[in-house]
Amino acid sequence: CDDSSDCPARAACTSGRCTCVSGYLANYTQDDSTCGTLLPFTLECRDVTGLVCTGQDCKACPTGYYCLSGNAIGCEQGMYCPDPDTSTVPIPCPAGTMGVEAFATNSSTCVACPAGTYSNKGGSTTCISC
């Protein structure tokens, strides 16, 4: 390729080759209807949002994780990941609460700060004394 206009949708020209942009997985198909030693390949870039991939094998993102670009990332303490199929970013526990466990799947793991303490920002893992 000479520039990205030579590449299929969701791909860019990098160092003379079409490659899928972040968040998309390359899927090559071969047209074996033509004779010759070098058969032409077709590049397709498929969306892997909400999927964890090993090579071309993709599976649903596991609970307690969020998936970006085919990689599963564990939900950190102070956050929760309610639906790995639709959420590509963790949701922070609200201010006034603290997240008490990692890989949380719902907001019930965000507990209110005890009396005499506070958290003034979302995603806190501890509360601060007044």
ABEGO torsion letter per residue (X at the ends): XABAAABBBGBBBBGGBBBBBBGBBBBBBBBAABBEABBBBBBBBBBABGBBBBEABBBBBBBGBBBBGGBBBBBBBGBBBABAAABABBBBBBBGBBBABBGBABAAABBBBBBGBBBABBGBABBBBX
